[in-house]
Amino acid sequence: MTTPQHCPGFESFRHLKSFVCKCPKCGAEKEIFSDEFQKQHKCAACGKPIDFKQCRLEGAV
């Protein structure tokens, strides 16, 4: 038996990208993955909703 190279389910998430965007209300950074753009998100700092379609992209990992 060999040790797996990756966690179980790795293949289904292999092509995801991670992005960092600033909250348009308070400027706090929020990380989002490429499969989460259609989901609703709240800023952890101020609690306001973040619309990533209108948010200025600050960086990509």
CYANA upper distance limits for C-alpha pairs under 8 A (distance plus 0.5 A):
  6 HIS  CA     10 PHE  CA      6.70
  9 GLY  CA     13 PHE  CA      7.72
 10 PHE  CA     14 ARG  CA      6.43
 16 LEU  CA     33 PHE  CA      6.93
 16 LEU  CA     34 SER  CA      6.12
 16 LEU  CA     35 ASP  CA      7.34
 17 LYS  CA     33 PHE  CA      6.10
 17 LYS  CA     34 SER  CA      5.69
 17 LYS  CA     60 ALA  CA      8.03
 17 LYS  CA     61 VAL  CA      7.31
 18 SER  CA     31 GLU  CA      7.28
 18 SER  CA     32 ILE  CA      6.31
 18 SER  CA     33 PHE  CA      4.97
 18 SER  CA     34 SER  CA      6.74
 18 SER  CA     60 ALA  CA      6.42
 18 SER  CA     61 VAL  CA      5.74
 19 PHE  CA     31 GLU  CA      6.10
 19 PHE  CA     32 ILE  CA      5.84
 19 PHE  CA     33 PHE  CA      6.63
 19 PHE  CA     34 SER  CA      7.88
 19 PHE  CA     57 LEU  CA      7.95
 19 PHE  CA     58 GLU  CA      8.30
 19 PHE  CA     59 GLY  CA      6.42
 19 PHE  CA     60 ALA  CA      4.86
 19 PHE  CA     61 VAL  CA      6.53
 20 VAL  CA     29 GLU  CA      6.88
 20 VAL  CA     30 LYS  CA      6.08
 20 VAL  CA     31 GLU  CA      4.96
 20 VAL  CA     32 ILE  CA      6.88
 20 VAL  CA     57 LEU  CA      7.11
 20 VAL  CA     58 GLU  CA      6.26
 20 VAL  CA     59 GLY  CA      5.75
 20 VAL  CA     60 ALA  CA      6.58
 20 VAL  CA     61 VAL  CA      8.36
 21 CYS  CA     29 GLU  CA      6.09
 21 CYS  CA     30 LYS  CA      5.89
 21 CYS  CA     31 GLU  CA      6.93
 21 CYS  CA     32 ILE  CA      8.26
 21 CYS  CA     52 PHE  CA      8.07
 21 CYS  CA     55 CYS  CA      7.02
 21 CYS  CA     56 ARG  CA      6.79
 21 CYS  CA     57 LEU  CA      5.47
 21 CYS  CA     58 GLU  CA      5.70
 21 CYS  CA     59 GLY  CA      7.50
 22 LYS  CA     27 GLY  CA      5.55
 22 LYS  CA     28 ALA  CA      5.87
 22 LYS  CA     29 GLU  CA      4.89
 22 LYS  CA     30 LYS  CA      6.57
 22 LYS  CA     55 CYS  CA      7.40
 22 LYS  CA     56 ARG  CA      7.35
 22 LYS  CA     57 LEU  CA      7.82
 22 LYS  CA     58 GLU  CA      7.31
 23 CYS  CA     27 GLY  CA      5.15
 23 CYS  CA     28 ALA  CA      5.79
 23 CYS  CA     29 GLU  CA      6.71
 23 CYS  CA     30 LYS  CA      7.49
 23 CYS  CA     43 CYS  CA      7.02
 23 CYS  CA     50 ILE  CA      6.73
 23 CYS  CA     55 CYS  CA      7.62
 24 PRO  CA     50 ILE  CA      7.78
 24 PRO  CA     55 CYS  CA      7.01
 25 LYS  CA     46 CYS  CA      8.40
 25 LYS  CA     48 LYS  CA      7.84
 26 CYS  CA     45 ALA  CA      8.24
 26 CYS  CA     46 CYS  CA      7.25
 28 ALA  CA     43 CYS  CA      7.88
 28 ALA  CA     45 ALA  CA      7.00
 30 LYS  CA     43 CYS  CA      7.42
 30 LYS  CA     44 ALA  CA      8.33
 32 ILE  CA     36 GLU  CA      6.95
 32 ILE  CA     37 PHE  CA      7.98
 33 PHE  CA     37 PHE  CA      7.89
 37 PHE  CA     52 PHE  CA      7.03
 37 PHE  CA     53 LYS  CA      8.10
 40 GLN  CA     49 PRO  CA      7.77
 40 GLN  CA     50 ILE  CA      7.85
 40 GLN  CA     51 ASP  CA      7.94
 41 HIS  CA     49 PRO  CA      6.24
 41 HIS  CA     50 ILE  CA      5.98
 41 HIS  CA     51 ASP  CA      7.80
 42 LYS  CA     47 GLY  CA      5.95
 42 LYS  CA     48 LYS  CA      5.94
 42 LYS  CA     49 PRO  CA      4.80
 42 LYS  CA     50 ILE  CA      6.04
 43 CYS  CA     47 GLY  CA      5.30
 43 CYS  CA     48 LYS  CA      6.00
 43 CYS  CA     49 PRO  CA      6.72
 43 CYS  CA     50 ILE  CA      6.86
 50 ILE  CA     55 CYS  CA      7.97
 51 ASP  CA     55 CYS  CA      6.68
 52 PHE  CA     56 ARG  CA      8.35
